[in-house]
């Protein structure tokens, strides 16, 4: 039996993780003196409510190695002889290091730790693919090889309403040059490498949505695992209406960006994730 583990930055629906037996190790979110475990004692809706009323940016923290050990032990108890854990980009979080440390602490099961070099929907797509393959009897080596291929083909693009959260959180990365005009633009980001890179800017939300749509069109009809995610964006239906002539909206995976990425992306963040086809 092959077990699959990820972290809560994958923004997967509980229905999917339960059905596929995926263990999700949560990061934590701190608002001032109050700390919450992502998805356990802080829901997505509660997070965005707190984010709107908080003067200071909340802080995120990687899970302790012990949290991964517990996940590994649960899978081991269910009969897993191998485990693949696929985590949030190591360029953005210490989560992967915790997973590696935990792998060295457990006996009786081989743990393979993979850096997704991605976030949110990009990471989630890899995890879902890995879990489906595991359910079909794939080996750990096969799953690791597949994920290493998928991460080079994964694209993640986002449109923010503000760069303020990224600036406060120190995750500005290659988008540093945009700070001078932060208040007058809607920042567009390319996170396909697992780091935050500037991809452009638009002056209105409508034009920012148009840019995301253009990236979707560029993906073409052969794009795999097309996913739309948003940070409680009140205009998500407007975006879906905008793209309904370009893609089969009913076939999309649509989800919400949780507290881990939402802390830095800010409210109303809107993005897409997909994989380009493998070349023969």
N, C-alpha and C positions, 0 to 999 in steps of 0.2 A: 504494500500500500504506500502511495506517495501523498504526503500532506502538503498543503499550500498555506503560506502565511504572508500577510502583508501588514501595512499600517493604515491608520485612519485617514492619511492624506490621499488614499486611493479613491475616496468619496464613493464607495460602492453602496448600493442599496442593501439593507439587511436581508431582504428576501433573496437576493442573489448569493450573499455569503452563506446564508443558512442552507439554501438548496444545494450549493456546491461544496459545502463543508470547509469553507475558507476561514481560517483564524485571522482575526483583525486585531492587531495590537494598537491601542489608542495612544495618541500623543496627549499632552495636557495643555490647557489654556489658562492663563492667569490674568484676571482683572484685578489690579491692585493687590490686596491681601487675600483675595478669594481665588482658589485654584479648582479647576473643573477637569474631569476626564472626558475627552472628546467622545461624544456618542453614548456615554454612560450616565453622566449627571448634567450634561449640557447638550440640548438638541440644537439642530441647525437654526430653527426659528428663534430659540432662546438666545443663541449666540448673536444673531444679527440685531435682536432687540437690545442686548447689552452693548453691542458695538455702537449703535446709534446714540445711546445715552452716556457713553463713557467719554470723558475728556482726554484720557490717555489711551494709547494703543495697547491692547492686551499683548501678552507675551506667550509664545509657544515654547514647549519643551519636549525634547525627544523622550521616548519611553526609557526607563531604566532597563538594563539587561535582564533583570529578573522578570520583567513583564514578558519578554520574549521566551525566557526559559519556561514560564508557565504555559505559554502557547505551545511550545515544542512538546512539553510533557503531556498536554491534553491530547495532542495528535498521536504521540507515542502510545498512550493508554488505549487509543482506539485501534492500534495495530500498525501505525505508520513505521516503516523501516527506513524511509528516506523523507526528507523535508526540503522543499525549496521555498525560501522566503524572498519576496520581491519588494523592494522598498523605495521610498521617496528618494529623489536625487541626492546623492551624497554631497553635491555642491551647495545644497540648500539646508541640510539638516544633519545632525549627528545620529539620526535614527538608524542608519545602516551600520554604524560602528557598534551600536548597542546590540543589533542583531548578530553581528560577527562575534562579539564578546560572549553573548549567550550561547552561540553555537559551540564555543570552546568549553562551556560549562556543563554540557549535557552528554551523557553516555547512552549507548545502546541505540542510537539513531544517527544517521549521517545527515547533516544539515548543510545545504548549499545556499549561500547568500548572494543575491544578484542585485546590483545597482541598476534600477530602471532608467536612470538618467532622465526621469520624467516626473510629472506631478498630476494630480487629480485625474481627469478622464484618460490621459495617456497612460498613467500608471494602472488605473483601473482596468483598462482594456487588456493590458498584458496579464494581469492577475486572472481575469475571467478566462482568457485563452489558456493559461497554465492550468487552471482548475478543471476546465473542460477536458484538456488533454490527459490530466491525471485520472479523471473519471473514466476515460477510455483505455486506461492501462499504460500510458506513456511512462517511461523511466525518468528519473531525475535528470540524467544526462541529456535526454531528448528535450525535456522542458527547458533546461538551462540554455541549450543551443537555440531553441526556438525564440526564447525571450531575448537573447543576445542579437538575434536577427531582427526581431520586431522593434527593439529600441532604436536601431539605426534608421528605421523606416517610420518612426512615430513623429507626428507633427502636432504641436499644441500652440494655438494662437488665442490671445485674449484682448478684449477691449475693456479698459478700466474707466471708471468715472473720475478718478483722481489718482495721483501718484503719492498722496499724503501718507497712506498706510505703508507703502514700500519704503518711502523715505524714512519714516519713523522707525521702521523695523530693521533698517540696515540692509535690505535685500534689493537695493536699487540696481546693483550690477552694471551692465552695459547701458542702462537707461539713464545714467547720471546726467547726460547732456540735456535731457528733457526738463530738468528741474527749473531752469530759468523761465520757462513758459508754462509751468505746471498748472497754473490757475486758468489758463485760457485754452487748454487743449483736452481732448479725450485721448489718453495714452494708448497706444497699440503695442502689444508685446509679442515676441516670439520666444516661447519657452521650449522649443523642440530639442535643444541641447541639454536641457536640465538646468539651465541658468537663465536669468532674466536679461533679455536683450531687447533693445528698442527696435520696433518694426515700423514705426511711423506715428503719425498723430493726425487727429481730425478735430475740427472745432465744434462739432455738434454730436450728440448721441446718435442721431439718425445716420449721419455720415460714418460714424464708427461702426454701427451695425452693418452698413453697406460694405465696409472694408472686410468685416468678418465673413459676410456673404461671398465676397470676391475670393477669399481664401478657400471657402468651401467649393466654389465653382472650379477653382484651380486644381483642387484635389481630383476632380473628374469622377466619372461614373464607376471607376474601378477602385476607388478608395475603400478601405476596409475598416470596419468597426467605427463608423462615423458616430460621434457623440457630441451632444450639445450640453453644456453645463453653465450654471449661473448662480450668482450669489443673491438669491431672493430678489432677482430683478423683476420689478413690477411690470416691465414691458416685454417679458419673455414671449408672450403670445404674439406681440407685434413682430418680433424677430422670426418666429415660426411662420407667420403669415408672409413675411418677406421672402422666405426661402422655399415656400411650398411649391413653386413652379420649377425649382431646381433639383429638389430631392423629394423622396417619399418620406414625409414627416412622420408618418405612422410607423416607419421602420427604424427611426432614430432611437438611440438610447439617450434619454433626456434626464438629467439629474441636477442636484444642487451641489454647489461647492461648499464644503463644510468649513468649520472653524480654522483648521490648520492653514489652508490656502486663503480662506476668506480674511483672516487676520491681516495678511499682507496685500491681498488683492483689493480688499475693501468691498463695501456694499455695492450691489448692482453690477459686479463684474460679470462679463459674458464671454464665453469662449467656445471653441470647438477643438476636438481631438480626433485624430484618425491615423491610419497607417497606409502608406503608399504600398502598392503591390511589390512583392519581391521580384527581382530580375532573374531570369533564367541563366 
